[in-house]
Amino acid sequence: MHIHDLIIRGGTVVDGTGAPRFLADIAIGNGRITAIGNDLGDATEVLEATGLIVTPGFVDIHTHYDGQATWDSLLEPSSGHGVTTVVAGNCGVGFAPVRPGKEEWLVQLMEGVEDIPGTALHEGISWGWESFPEYLDLLDSRRYAIDIAAYIGHGPLRAYVMGDRGARNEPATNDDIAGMKKLVTEAIMAGAVGFSSSRTLNHKARDGEPVPGTFAAEDELNGLADGVVDAGGGLFEVAPQGLEFEAEVFLGEVDLLSRIALRTKLAVTFAMLQNERNPDSWRIALAKVDETNAAGANMRPQIAARPFGMMIGWANNNPFTKRPTLISLVSRFSGEQLFAELRKPAVRATILSEADLAADPSIQFDGLASFLQTMLDKVYAMGDPPNYEPSPENTVAELAAARGVSPMEMAYDLLNESNGTAFLMLPFFNYVGGTQDAIYEMLQHPATVSGLSDGGAHCRMICDASIPTYVITHWARDRKSLKLTLEQAVKMQTYDTAEVVGFHDRGTIEVGKRADINVIDIEELELEYPRAVDDLPAGGRRLMQAARGYVATIVNGEVTRRNGIDTGARPGRLVRSTH
């Protein structure tokens, strides 16, 4: 009888297709699924999965590991959340192509747009490429815990072809467009899975300039889309204008993308979020998507599966960061020593009584403290375990009123919980009325895909790389009403995300598919509390959030994590497009 490399025995298989779960053994050989059924013979290794859920590995199509992938083989936090394939290069930013001597400019662009410490990027990246194909070759030479693919981004592309004119968002000439189109085709022929651009005004470089491509005219976008078509196809991704609350602008962007999708027949994806000023604009956008897709196009709005915002703590951004006493304490203490000082009644009274120092406009986010002070009626206590759907009475302002203290006093005391490691949550999007019901409607729509985790980015503000775990725990298990089935929750981040990027070799548990698999204890699956760690190059800080309940994660047939612990296996590779 044939001896397999690995058999997963006795598990309940949720195969990624949306079909009902079933009991079966899964045999694996040479990185592929070789058999599904019972009595499959012997194996070099048997992984007992009785009482456990077996799913395909999750495919996260919206990350920013472009720099991290050049120094880190684990690609955390994503690899700790059942993710077996990530796509980098989103939002029009990245590190290729690059003119020699312009590396610093790309670092400050990424630092500004995605809040990745520039010192970490400087320390961590070992440059050695100019073209996008050369960058892919560098990634191809490395080994990872999970697979990685990449888009070519509008920002570096525009600056490479147009120089300072491109960086300043000046209009592109016909020659400029032809030059960019040629490089897009070259990149996708070399393995890029598509093209990405950002048009949202929230995306700015560290020098304050909007990311190149923000104001690109329709003829420029059409030329770039044609570059994708000429290479055989790929995903065309945009972070649209109007996400900053302007409904008319956002819907105009959706119309623009609709025209591109109809003309080119490319899969076109764009970020879609609910905002407070125009809470129903996403519904109008989805109606346009339905109309466009009915005409033969393939528009795929990208959805954040939980509130989209920032976390607030002593270890990162908080309302007190411009208070002189806190500044002095942070310069002298860290960790438990700092938190012990902050718990002293005299220190509390002093910090609460102080006025903020003036913000330095040249320093990114230096004015964030004063902004947070005005938002305490929208800032929530997260609790432990973290609750991403808290009720309105859990805002800092409401808790303060109930206790009879000021909102700033309440914020201070909440941050001191859990020995100073507590976090508060400020949702900017997807939480109108203190509910995630709109997210449920978005996720249920047949054209949408789950994304926007931003893995590797906004290191000091969020840890949304844990969204794949959240989709399973919150949407398929814990939510009391308007919830997904487990089969839906798995499909939307396996088959659906793999299909939209053109990964046809993964995303389902079927004979012949890649053996990228999770074995999950669904009852024990939990998000752990976020924590701040200083483990980026040059001691850069990031927020990390682990999960428990993943019994095993398998990539290309090899177990890369057991009970949440890295095994040291590095079967992950660069995934090149097959367009």
N, C-alpha and C positions, 0 to 999 in steps of 0.2 A: 504494500500500500504506500502511496506517495507520502513523503514527509514534507510538510509545509514549514516555512520559516516561523510562522506564528499562527495560532488559532485563538480567536476570542470566543469563549465558550459560554453558551447559556444566556446571552444577553437579550434584552428587548430592543429590537432594532427599529429606530426611527430613521428611515433611509434617505431623507432629504427631498423626496419627490412629492411629499404631501400625502402619500398613501398611509393608511392605518398602520400602526406599529405591529410588529410580529416577533415571535421568538425564533431565534436561529443562531447557529454558529457561523463565524466568518473566518475563512482561511486566507492567509496572506503569503505571497511568495514573490521575491524580486521586486518588492515595492508596490505590487499590485494586489487587488482582491482577486483571488483565484477560484473561490467557491463560497457559496452561501447555502446553508441547509443544516442537516444533521448527520452525525457519524461521518465526519469529513476526514477521518484518519488521524495520523500522528503529526506532531509538530516539534520543532526544536524548542519552542516555548509555547506554553498555554497560559492565557490570561483568563482567569475565571470571572465571568460577568453576570452570574445569576443574580437577579434582583436589581441589576443596573441597566441604565439606558446606553445604547450604542448609537452614535450619530456620525455623520461625516464631520471632518474638521471644518471649522468656520473660516469663511473667506471674507476678510475685511478690506473693502475697496477704497477706504479713505484714510490714509495715514501719511505721516511726514517723517519717515525714517531715512530720508535721502542722505543725510549726513551720518546719522547713527549707524547706518548699515556699513559704513566704511571702517568702523572700529569695534562694533558690538556684534557678537555672533548670536546672542540670545534674543535680541529685538523685543525686550520687555518694555512696557507691560503686556503687549498683545499676546506673546507666547504663553503667558500664564492664564489666559482666558479661553482656551480651547481653539484659538486661532492657529491655523496651519498655513495660511497664505495671506500676505498683506500686499497692498498696492500703494507705493509711495508716489511722490511727484504731484500731489493734488494742489488745487488752488493757484495754479500758475507759477509756483515757485519750485526751485530745485538748484542743483549745482552743475548743470551741464545744458548746453555748451557754455564754455567760459574762455574768454581771451586771456592769455597769459598776463598776469598782473592785475586782473579784475576779480580775483578770488575774494578779496576783502569786501568788494561791493556785493557779491552774492551772499556772503555771510551776514552783512547788515540787513539785506533784504529778508532773508529767512528769519533773522532774529526779530525784526520788526513785525513781520506778518504773522509768524507762528510762535513767537515768544519762546524761542529756544536760546539759551544763553550763548552769546557770541563767543565768550571765553571757552566754552565747551567745544564749540564747532572749530575754533582756531586750534585748540589743543588736540582734538580728536581726529580731524580730517587730515589724511595724508594725500595731498593732491598729486595728480599724475595723469591727468586727462585734459583734453580740450573739447573734443567732439562728444556728442551724446553716445554714439556707438562705443567710444573709448571708455566712457563712464560705465556703460553696461558691461564691458569686458572686465573692468575692475570688480564690479559686483559679482560677475561670473567666476572670478578667481577665488572668491571667499566661500566659506561654508557656514551655514546657519542652523539654528534649531528649527526654523520654519522657512517656507519659501517666500521670496520677495519678487515683485514685478514693479514696473515704473512707467509713469507717463512722462512725456516731454512737456515742460512747462513754458507758458507764454512769456513769463518774466525774463528768465535767462536767455531765451531764444530772441526776444525783441532787442535786448541789450547787446547780444552778440552780433546781430545783423546790422542794427541801426546805431550802435554806440550810444553816446550821451543823448541823442535825439530819442532813441527808444526808451531809455531810462526815464526821460522827462515826459513821456507819454505824448510826444509830438506825433502828428498824423503820419501814417506810413505811406510812402510813395508806391507806385506800381512795382518798381524795382525792389523795394524793401519787401513787399508782399511776396514777390516771386522768390526772393532769397530765403525768406522764412518758410515758405511752402516747400521748397526743395529740401530744407533741413528736417522738416516734419516727416516727409516721405522717407528720408534717409534713416531717421530715428526709428520709425515703425518697421521698416525693412530689417533693421538691426535687432528688433525685439521689443521696442516700446509698445505698450498695450493701448496707447491712445495719446490724446493731447488734452492738456488742462489749462484753464485760464481763470483769472479772478477779475471781476468787475465791481465787487462790493467796495464801498468807500471805507469800510472798516479795516481793510487790508492795506497797511502802509509800511514802508521800510522804516528802519530806525531813524533815518534822516527826515521822516515825515512825508516823503513822496509816496503817492499811491503806487501800488505794484504795477509795473509796466504791462500794458494791455487793458487797464481799467477802462479807458475811454476809446478803445479800438472801434473803428467804424465797421459797418456791416461788411463792406468789401474786404476788409482785412480778415475778419472772422471767416468769411466765405473762402478766401484763399487758403487759410490754414486748414479748414475742413476739407478742401479739395486735396491738400497734401496728404491727409489721412486716407481719403478715397484712393488716391493714386498708389498708395502702398498696399491696398487690398482691404482696408477697413480698420476699425478700432473704435474705442470709446471717445466721444467728444464731451468733455466735462467743463462746466462753468459754475463759478460762484457768482450769482447775478447781482446787479445793483438792485436796490429797493429792499434788500434784507434789513436795511436800517429803518424800516417802517413805512417807506413811501410806496403805497399800494400801486399807484398808477405807474411808477417807474418799474416796479417789480413785474407787473403784468405786461408792460411793454417789453421787458426782457424775455418773458416767456413767449411772447409773440415772435420776437426775433429768433429765438431758439427753435420755435416751431417751423419757421421758414427754412432754417438750416436743415432741420430733421427731414422735412418733406422733400427738399431739393436733393440732398445727398443720400438719404436712406441710412445714414449712420445712426447707431445708438447714441442718443444725446441725453446726458444726465446733468441735473442742476440741483443745487441745494434749495430745499423748501422748508421753511420754518414758520410757525405761527407767532405773530407778534401782537402786542397789546393794543397798539394804535389801530391796527387793521386786522382784527382777529379772524376774519373770514376770507382774506385775500387768497389763502391757500386753496380754498374751495373753488374759487374762480379759476385759479391756475390749473387745478385738476380737471375742470370742465374743458379747458383749452387743450390739455393733454389728451383727454378722451377724443375730442374732435380731431386732433392731429393724427392720433394713432388709428382712428377709424379710416382715415384717408391713406393709410399705408405706411406711416412713419413709426419710429420706435423711440418715443420720449420716455425717460425713466427718472422721475424726480427722486432725489436722494433725501432720506428722512432720518432725523435723529430720534432714537427710540426712547429718549428720556429728556427732561428739561435741559436746555442748552444755556449755560451760563458760566459761573465761576464759583470756586470754593474759597472760603475766607478763614484764615487761621493765624495764630501767632507765628507760624513757620513760613508764611508767605504774605499775601496781601491782607490788610485789615484796616479798620477805621482809625487806628492809633499810630500808624507807621511814621507820621510826621510830628509826633509828640517828642519833645527833647529827652525826657527821661527814658522812653522806650528806645530811642536811638542810642542813647548811652549804654543801656543795658545790653542791647544786641551787639554792641561793639566789644563788650567785655565778657559776655556769657553766651552759652549755647545749650541746647538740649535741656536736661533736667535742672541744671543750675539756673538757666534763664527762667524756666517755668516756676521754680521755687521763689525767685525774686518777684515775679509777677503776682504770686499769691499773697504776698505780704500786704496787709491792709494799708500801710503807709504808702507803699508804692502805688497801689490801686488808687488811693485818694489823690496822689500827686499827678498821675497820668490823666485821670479824669478831669482834673482842674486846669490842665495846661491848654494853651492855644497851640494850634498847628504851626510849624515852621512853614514859610512860603515854599510852594512847590517850584522846582526847577523845570521850566518848560522844555529844556534840552534833554531831559532824562525821561525816557519812556515810562509811562504809568506813574510818574512821580506825583501826579495830582489825584491818584486813585483813592487815597484815604478820605479826602474831603467829599468825593463822589459817594463813597460807601456810607458816609455819615448821613447823607440825604436819602438813602435807600433802605433804611432799617425797617420800614413798613413792608418791604418786599423781600427781606432777608429772613431765611428760615433756619431754625435749629435743626440739624440733621439727625441727631440722636445716634445711638449705637446699639444695634447695627444701623448703618446709614439708611435713612428713609428719603427717597427721592420723590415721594408724593405726599408731603406733609400737609396737614389741614391748615386753614388760615389762622387759627388761634396759635399756631406755632411760629408765627413771624416774631421777630425780635420786638417790634413795637407792641404787639398784642400781649406777649409774655411780660413785657415791662409794665403795661397797664394793669395786668392782673396782679403783679407783685407790688405795684405802687412805687416804682423806680423809673428813672429816665431810660430811654432806649439805649443810650451809650453805656450806662451802668449795666444794663442787661446784657449788652453785647460783650462787655468786658468779662462778666461772670460766666457767660456761656463759653467763651474762648478758654476759660480756665478749667472747664470740666475735663474729665479724663486726664488729669494731671497736666493740663495745658496743651494736650494734643487734639482737642476737639476742633471741628470745622463747622462753619455755617455755610448755607447755600443761597446764592443769589441767581435765580433763573431769569435770563434775559428773554428767552424765547420758549415756546412750547409749554407754557404754564399759565395761560390766561384763566382767571377765575379759580386758581389753585387746584387745577385738575389736569390730568393727562388724557382726558377723553378725546381731545383733538388728535393726539398722537395715535390713539387707537384707530380712529377713522383713516388717518393717513396710511398707517401700516396695512390696513385691510384693503386698500385700493390695489387693483391688479397690476398697475403700472409702476408702483413705487418700489424702491429698494432700500434696505436698511444700510445706513452709512454714517458719515460725519463723526466717527469716533476720534479723529485727529490723533491717533496713536503716535507718540513721539513728539507732539507739539504742545504748546501752551503748558509747558512743564510745571510752572509755578501756579497755575490757575485751575487746572482741571485734571481729571484722570479718566476721561471718557473711553479710553481703550478697554475699559471693563464692560462696555455696553453689550458685547456678545453674551456675557454671563447674565447681565440684567434682563436681556430679552427672555431668557429661559426662566429665571427666578421670578421676576415681576409679572411679565406678561402671560406666561404659560402656567404659573403655579400659584402665586401669592395674591394677585389682584382679585378683588371680590366680585367685580362685575366688569363687563366689556373687556373680556380677556381673550387671549389666543389659545388655540389648542397647541399642545406640544409639537404636533406635526407641522403646524403653521410656523411656529417660532423657529423650528429647525430649518425648514425649507427656505425661509426668507433670508437666512444668513449662510446658506450652503449652496443649494442649487441656484437660487435667484441671483445672488451676488456673483457666483462663478459664471453664470450664463451671460450676464450683462457685460462682463469684461472679455468674454470669449474663451474662458477656460472650460473646455469640453471634456477634459480628462479627470475632473474632480467635482466635488459638490454633491455627489450621491454615493450611496453604498450599493454598487452593482459590480458584477463580475467584469474584470477588465479595467475598472477605474483605479486611480491611484489610491493606495492604502493610507489616506489621511483620515484619521478616525479619532473620535473621543469616546471614552468610556466614563460615564457620569453616574454618580450616586445622586439622583435627582432630589431625594429628601434632605441630603446633607449639603447640597450645593448652596453656597452663601458667598456674598461679597463681604470681604473683611473691611475694617475701617481704613480709610486713606491715611497715609503717613508721609511725612517729608523725609527724603534721604538726600545726602550730598554725594552721590556716586557717579555723576557725570564727569567727563574729563575736566581737569582744572578745579575739581571740587564743586561743580555746578549742581544746583539743587533742582529736584523734581519731586512731584507728588506721585506716589505709587499706591496701587490698590491690588491686593492679592485676592485670590478666591480659594475656597476649600470645597471639595466635592468632586474635583476632577481626579478620578482614580488613575486614568492614564490618558495621555495624548500621544498619538502615533503619527509620524510624518514619514511618508515614503516607505512605510513598512517597519520603521524603527521607533521604539518607545523613547520619546524625548522627555517626557515628564511622568513621574509616578507620584501620585498623591501630592501634586503640586510642586514636587522637587525636580529640578533639572537633572537628567541622567548623564549629561555630558555628550550625548549623541548629537551629531550635527549633519543630518541628512538633507537639510534645507539648501536650496539652490536658487539662483536667479531663474525666473520663469520668463522666457521670451515669447512674444506673441507669435501666433502661427498664421497671421493674416497674409 
